[in-house]
Amino acid sequence: MKRTLSLILALAMSMSLVACSSSAVEEETTTEETVATETATPETVTISVQNAESEWIDLAVPYYPTRIVFVDYVAFDMCAALGILENPDVEFLTIQGSMADYLKAYVPAGSPDLGGLKDYDMEAIMSFEPDIIFTSGRTRAAYDEFSLIAPTVCTGLVYEPSTFESFTTLNLRNASIFGLEAEAQAMIDGYMGRLEALQAWGEGQTAALTLFTGGAMTTNGNSSRTSMITNDVGFENVAADVDATHGVEASYEALLAINPDYIFVLDRDSAISTEGASTAQELLDNAIIQQTSAWQNGNIVYLEPNVWYQHEGGMLSMDVMLSDLEVGMNAAN
């Protein structure tokens, strides 16, 4: 009887151990399957883009595309900053007309030139058969045409109410296509710290945002390419009611009359290499401007023309833009 009971107990324990072992294996298998599901690479990413009518639409784009066309310097800049262009699996074509020097190092020698921001080679783009096309606000009207070739992402910076906020939104969106939001955010956080230091400088100061084109000077409002100076750094714009893209022509006498604490200068002629044009620095060196407080206090700040005019909003160009302002701030201290 005792022997029978012992056999029964032994058999029960054996079955229990088998059941526990089976349960553990099943639990481990389930966990591995769950982790694999959670970390699986997506085939597409859905982002918000603006179409030809400037309407925001949802667009599915390939996750980490490897054949890329850039008709935009801002997206090219971000891909350079995050190491995407150095990925050996990535092939790309880009416009190169008026490309800033800091980006040229990322273009392989002998790479075909797609043209410029507005005079791009559509036939070459089609022949390349890209996975994705990045365009700028300058080519938004051609969005539908690009979309017939590949999913098209328009990166159009918005200056008002905050240039920096728009810069952040667009770059994080573009970075999400490659799964690199954290890396982009780390760079943005560093820039935010520098911006906060600049805000202490701009508080309580007045400024004129000037642009020189064709030898003439214009003043610019808070929806212009240089309005990060007023909208984000905090200078009071003495011509805030001017909203035209290239500003409104102003005389040196008018600038003396409003006499801002600072004059910020964007030389468009230099940015687009206008042949025979005098530089903004040469034009401002006159008896009327020399009477302004900005001139007398050394508060005329010259902005890197190509970056502020055609590359504004890039991850690397933001460093240049902040550096320009930091030079002005340090000169004032």
C-alpha positions in Angstrom: 0.0 0.0 0.0 2.8 2.4 1.0 4.7 1.4 -2.2 1.6 2.2 -4.3 1.1 5.5 -2.6 4.7 6.5 -3.2 4.4 5.6 -6.9 1.3 7.8 -7.2 3.0 10.8 -5.5 6.1 10.4 -7.7 4.0 10.3 -10.8 2.0 13.4 -9.7 5.2 15.4 -9.0 6.6 14.4 -12.4 3.5 15.6 -14.2 3.6 18.8 -12.3 7.2 19.5 -13.3 6.4 18.8 -16.9 3.5 21.2 -16.8 5.6 23.9 -15.1 8.4 23.5 -17.7 5.9 23.6 -20.6 4.3 26.7 -19.1 7.7 28.4 -18.8 8.6 27.6 -22.4 5.2 29.0 -23.6 5.6 32.1 -21.5 9.2 32.7 -22.8 8.1 32.1 -26.4 5.2 34.5 -26.0 7.5 37.2 -24.6 10.0 36.8 -27.4 7.2 37.1 -30.0 5.8 40.2 -28.2 9.3 41.8 -28.2 9.8 40.9 -31.9 6.4 42.5 -32.7 7.2 45.6 -30.8 10.6 46.1 -32.4 9.8 45.1 -35.9 10.8 47.7 -38.5 7.8 49.4 -40.1 7.5 49.4 -43.9 6.0 52.9 -44.0 5.6 56.0 -41.7 2.6 58.3 -41.9 3.5 62.0 -41.6 1.7 65.3 -42.3 2.7 67.3 -45.3 1.4 70.3 -47.2 0.2 69.8 -50.8 0.1 72.3 -53.7 -2.9 74.1 -52.1 -1.0 74.4 -48.8 -3.4 72.0 -47.2 -2.1 69.6 -44.6 -2.6 66.0 -45.6 -1.5 62.6 -44.2 1.1 60.8 -46.4 2.5 57.3 -46.1 6.2 57.3 -46.9 8.8 54.5 -46.9 10.5 54.0 -43.6 14.2 54.8 -44.0 14.1 55.3 -47.8 17.4 54.6 -49.5 16.9 56.3 -52.9 16.3 60.0 -52.1 16.0 63.1 -54.2 16.5 66.6 -52.7 15.0 69.7 -54.3 15.4 71.3 -50.9 18.4 72.3 -48.8 16.7 72.0 -45.4 16.0 68.3 -45.7 19.4 67.7 -47.2 20.9 69.6 -44.3 19.0 67.4 -41.8 20.1 64.2 -43.5 23.7 65.4 -43.4 23.5 66.3 -39.7 22.0 62.9 -38.7 24.5 60.8 -40.8 22.0 59.5 -43.3 24.0 60.7 -46.3 26.9 58.6 -45.0 24.9 55.4 -44.9 26.4 53.2 -47.7 22.9 51.9 -48.5 21.7 55.4 -49.3 21.8 56.8 -52.8 20.7 60.4 -53.5 20.6 63.2 -56.0 20.4 66.8 -55.0 20.2 70.3 -56.4 23.5 72.1 -56.1 22.9 75.5 -57.4 23.6 78.1 -54.7 24.4 75.3 -52.2 26.2 76.7 -49.2 29.8 75.6 -48.6 29.1 73.8 -45.4 26.9 71.3 -47.3 29.1 70.8 -50.4 31.3 68.4 -48.5 28.4 65.9 -48.3 28.0 65.7 -52.1 30.1 63.0 -53.7 32.5 64.1 -56.4 31.0 63.8 -59.8 27.4 63.6 -58.5 24.9 64.9 -61.1 23.6 68.4 -60.3 19.8 68.6 -60.4 19.9 72.4 -60.7 18.5 74.9 -58.3 15.6 75.5 -56.0 13.4 76.5 -58.9 15.2 75.3 -62.0 15.5 71.6 -61.2 16.0 68.8 -63.7 12.7 66.9 -63.6 13.8 64.4 -66.3 16.8 63.3 -64.1 14.6 63.0 -61.1 12.2 60.7 -63.0 15.1 58.6 -64.3 16.5 58.1 -60.8 13.3 56.4 -59.7 13.5 57.7 -56.1 11.7 56.2 -53.0 11.0 59.7 -51.7 11.4 63.3 -52.9 12.0 66.3 -50.5 11.0 69.7 -51.8 10.7 73.2 -50.4 8.0 75.8 -50.1 9.4 77.4 -53.2 8.2 74.4 -55.3 4.9 73.8 -53.5 3.0 74.6 -56.6 4.6 71.6 -58.4 3.7 69.2 -55.5 1.3 67.1 -57.6 3.9 66.8 -60.4 6.5 65.5 -58.0 4.0 63.2 -56.4 3.5 61.3 -59.6 7.1 60.2 -59.3 7.4 59.3 -55.6 5.9 60.3 -52.2 6.8 64.0 -51.8 7.6 65.8 -48.6 7.5 69.6 -48.7 9.6 71.3 -46.0 8.3 74.8 -45.9 9.5 76.8 -42.9 6.9 79.1 -41.3 8.3 82.3 -39.7 5.4 83.5 -37.6 4.6 83.2 -34.7 7.9 81.2 -34.1 10.6 80.3 -36.6 12.3 78.0 -34.1 9.0 76.2 -33.4 8.5 75.6 -37.1 12.1 74.5 -37.4 11.6 72.0 -34.6 8.4 70.6 -36.0 9.6 70.1 -39.5 12.9 68.5 -38.6 11.4 66.1 -36.1 8.8 65.1 -38.7 11.5 64.5 -41.3 13.7 62.7 -38.8 10.8 60.3 -38.0 11.0 59.0 -41.5 14.4 57.5 -40.6 13.6 56.6 -37.0 16.0 59.3 -35.7 13.7 61.6 -33.7 15.8 61.2 -30.5 19.0 62.2 -32.3 17.3 65.2 -33.8 15.7 66.2 -30.5 19.1 66.2 -28.8 20.5 68.7 -31.3 17.4 70.9 -31.0 17.7 70.9 -27.2 21.2 72.2 -27.5 20.1 75.0 -29.8 17.2 75.8 -27.4 19.8 76.5 -24.7 21.6 78.9 -27.0 18.4 80.6 -28.0 17.5 81.2 -24.4 20.8 83.0 -23.9 20.1 85.2 -26.9 16.7 86.1 -25.6 18.2 87.8 -22.6 20.2 89.9 -25.1 17.1 90.8 -27.2 14.8 91.8 -24.4 14.0 95.5 -24.4 15.9 96.2 -27.6 14.6 97.5 -30.9 15.7 96.3 -34.3 15.3 96.9 -38.0 15.5 93.8 -40.2 17.0 94.9 -43.5 17.5 93.1 -46.8 19.6 94.4 -49.7 18.7 93.5 -53.2 19.5 95.2 -56.5 21.3 97.9 -54.6 18.2 98.9 -52.7 17.4 98.5 -49.0 14.1 97.1 -47.7 12.8 96.7 -44.1 11.2 93.4 -43.2 8.3 92.4 -40.9 7.8 89.4 -38.6 7.0 87.0 -41.3 10.3 87.3 -43.2 13.4 85.1 -43.4 15.1 86.9 -40.6 12.2 87.2 -38.2 13.6 84.6 -35.8 15.4 87.7 -34.5 12.1 89.3 -33.5 9.7 86.3 -33.1 12.1 84.1 -31.1 15.0 86.2 -29.8 12.7 89.0 -28.8 13.8 92.2 -30.4 11.0 94.7 -31.0 10.7 95.1 -34.8 10.4 98.8 -35.7 8.8 97.7 -39.0 6.6 94.9 -37.8 3.7 95.9 -40.1 5.8 95.0 -43.2 4.8 91.5 -44.4 6.1 91.2 -48.0 8.5 88.4 -48.7 11.3 90.8 -49.6 10.1 93.7 -47.5 9.3 97.3 -48.4 11.9 99.6 -49.8 13.1 102.1 -47.3 15.5 105.1 -47.5 18.5 105.6 -45.3 16.8 108.7 -44.0 13.8 106.7 -42.9 16.0 104.3 -41.1 17.7 107.1 -39.3 14.3 108.5 -38.3 13.2 105.3 -36.5 16.8 104.9 -35.2 16.7 101.3 -33.9 19.1 99.9 -31.3 20.2 97.2 -33.8 20.3 96.9 -37.6 20.4 93.3 -38.9 21.5 92.9 -42.5 20.7 90.2 -45.0 22.5 90.7 -48.3 20.3 88.9 -50.9 22.6 90.0 -53.8 25.4 88.1 -52.2 23.1 85.1 -51.5 22.1 84.8 -55.2 25.4 86.0 -56.5 24.1 89.1 -58.3 26.7 90.1 -60.8 28.2 93.6 -60.2 26.1 94.3 -57.1 27.7 96.4 -54.3 27.7 94.6 -51.0 25.4 95.7 -48.2 28.4 96.6 -46.1 29.5 99.0 -48.8 26.1 100.5 -49.2 25.6 101.1 -45.5 28.9 102.9 -45.1 27.4 106.4 -45.7 27.0 109.6 -43.8 23.3 109.1 -43.0 23.7 105.6 -41.5 26.7 106.7 -39.6 24.4 109.0 -37.6 22.3 106.1 -36.3 22.7 104.7 -32.8 23.3 101.2 -34.2 26.3 102.4 -36.3 27.8 104.5 -33.5 27.4 101.6 -30.9 28.7 98.9 -33.3 25.3 97.3 -33.4 25.0 96.5 -37.1 24.9 92.7 -37.4 25.6 91.1 -40.8 24.0 87.7 -41.4 25.5 84.9 -43.4 23.5 85.6 -46.6 23.2 82.2 -48.3 22.2 80.4 -45.0 19.6 82.9 -43.9 18.2 83.4 -47.4 18.1 79.8 -48.9 19.1 77.4 -46.1 17.2 78.7 -43.2 15.6 75.9 -41.1 18.3 73.2 -41.5 19.8 71.3 -38.5 23.3 72.5 -39.4 22.2 75.9 -40.8 20.6 76.7 -37.4 24.1 76.5 -35.9 25.3 79.1 -38.3 22.2 81.4 -37.7 22.6 81.2 -33.9 26.4 81.9 -34.3 25.7 85.0 -36.3 23.5 86.3 -33.5 25.9 85.3 -30.8 28.6 87.4 -32.6 26.3 90.4 -32.3 25.5 89.6 -28.7 29.2 89.2 -27.7 30.1 92.4 -29.5 27.6 94.3 -27.4 28.9 92.9 -24.1 
